[in-house]
Amino acid sequence: MDKIVVFLRTNFKLIIGIAVLIVVIPLFFMAQYKTTSLENSDLQKWTESSMERKAATVQVLAGDTKNTDLIVQCVDKMSTFNDSAEFAVRDAVKLCNMGIQLRENN
């Protein structure tokens, strides 16, 4: 028992330093890879977002500014379907944009 107490007292700073590193390193990597962009999230985040953020996301993903409102309405409609919460915003915007382009070309 005395050996353990002596070991802990002599290496107290080292033990605390290692414990801090074990906690800080995973937090650092989780903060680096956490994203707040709507482009890479699911439709659950889409329904919680503001209209300006939705329009900006559509402009980034579609690259087309003339059909932004129509694409936002389309993705809004898609987000109301059952089991759409895990559907990606990126995929929904692409699908809506493709549908609009097909309608315009026919």
C-alpha positions in Angstrom: 0.0 0.0 0.0 2.8 2.4 0.8 4.4 1.8 -2.5 1.3 2.8 -4.3 1.0 6.0 -2.3 4.6 6.9 -2.9 4.3 6.2 -6.6 1.2 8.4 -6.9 2.8 11.3 -5.0 6.0 11.2 -7.0 4.2 10.9 -10.4 1.1 13.1 -9.6 1.8 15.7 -12.3 2.5 13.0 -14.9 -0.7 11.2 -14.1 -2.7 14.5 -14.3 -1.0 15.4 -17.6 -1.8 12.1 -19.2 -5.4 12.3 -18.0 -5.8 15.8 -19.5 -4.4 14.6 -22.8 -6.8 11.6 -22.9 -9.7 14.0 -22.5 -8.5 16.9 -24.7 -7.3 15.0 -27.8 -10.7 13.4 -28.5 -12.5 16.7 -27.9 -10.2 18.4 -30.3 -10.9 15.9 -33.1 -14.6 16.0 -32.5 -14.7 19.8 -32.7 -12.7 19.7 -36.0 -15.1 17.3 -37.7 -18.3 18.7 -36.4 -20.1 20.5 -39.1 -22.8 23.1 -38.9 -23.3 23.4 -42.7 -26.7 22.6 -44.0 -25.3 21.1 -47.2 -24.0 18.0 -45.4 -26.9 17.4 -43.0 -30.2 15.6 -43.2 -33.7 16.9 -43.9 -34.4 17.0 -40.1 -32.0 20.0 -39.9 -33.6 21.4 -43.1 -37.0 21.8 -41.4 -35.4 23.5 -38.4 -33.5 26.1 -40.6 -34.5 29.6 -41.6 -35.6 30.5 -45.1 -32.4 32.5 -45.8 -30.2 29.6 -44.8 -32.2 27.3 -47.0 -31.9 29.6 -50.0 -28.2 30.0 -49.5 -27.8 26.2 -49.3 -29.7 25.7 -52.5 -27.6 28.4 -54.3 -24.4 26.6 -53.2 -25.6 23.1 -54.1 -27.5 23.8 -57.3 -25.5 26.8 -58.6 -28.6 28.1 -60.2 -30.2 31.3 -58.9 -33.3 31.4 -61.1 -35.1 28.4 -59.5 -34.0 28.8 -55.9 -37.4 29.4 -54.5 -38.9 26.4 -56.4 -36.1 24.1 -55.2 -36.6 25.3 -51.6 -40.3 24.5 -51.9 -39.6 21.1 -53.4 -37.1 20.2 -50.6 -39.6 21.5 -48.0 -42.2 19.2 -49.5 -39.8 16.3 -49.4 -39.0 16.9 -45.8 -42.7 16.4 -44.9 -42.7 12.8 -46.2 -42.5 9.8 -43.8 -38.9 8.5 -43.1 -37.4 11.6 -44.8 -35.4 12.7 -41.7 -32.4 10.6 -42.7 -32.4 11.7 -46.3 -29.5 14.0 -47.1 -30.1 17.7 -48.1 -27.6 17.4 -50.8 -29.4 14.5 -52.4 -32.8 16.2 -52.1 -31.6 19.4 -53.7 -30.0 17.4 -56.6 -33.2 15.5 -57.1 -35.4 18.6 -57.1 -33.0 20.4 -59.4 -33.0 17.5 -61.8 -36.8 17.4 -61.9 -37.0 21.1 -62.6 -34.5 20.8 -65.4 -36.3 17.8 -66.9 -39.6 19.8 -66.8 -38.0 22.8 -68.5 -36.5 20.7 -71.3 -39.7 18.9 -72.2 
